[in-house]
């Protein structure tokens, strides 16, 4: 029996979770060797994520630690217990409320002043783009703000289904192949798409392949 698009999407997302659980210990060593990373750090500091902050897909906690410099409290969500363990060790006990959950089924139990996610949006399937931003809206207090960063970098050998596909292949250090989602957004196009969903967000390129965006829901 032919799988539905939804079933195929769920299978792909499960593979994506397995990949990031598998590479948790080596994740930071796999960072792209390009300029622009320091610009993201500076942009987040200039944004000043104050108040109660929610971090989606926190990974090993690099940004979690930076958020603590500005916020009153931080809740960090990730689908990988291995990533959460690394993040918890990085920031110390009791400073962050960590939640292990799949972001495609998780729902918030409260609202926040700021929502932050780094290098996550490109891993959201195109068909779930609008519903993901509905989730972000549900997480925010009225007048709440959003900050995100990402990249559109994909290597030729990752493009197993061609350059137009948003599904790529990555190989973990144990030699296993994993399919993951990697949507190559362009900042101007992403800004327009978000405006169409009722967001007022500016998206800025850096000197490397990275970009960052910040803003809030449009008035009304």
JOHUNOR-V542452 format. One line per field, one symbol per residue. psi: psi as a letter, one per 40 degrees, with the letter a starting at -180 (. if undefined). A space follows every 50 residues. Layout:
psi = ???
This chain:
psi = hhiiddddddddddddddddddeddeddeeihfiiedddddddddddggi ahhhhhgdaeeddddddeedidihhhhiehddddddddddeiiedihihh iheeeiiieiiidhhhhhfddeehideeddddddddddeiiheiiihiia ifhhideegdeideiehihihieeeiihhihghgihddddddddddefig hhhhiaeaeiiiiiaiiih.
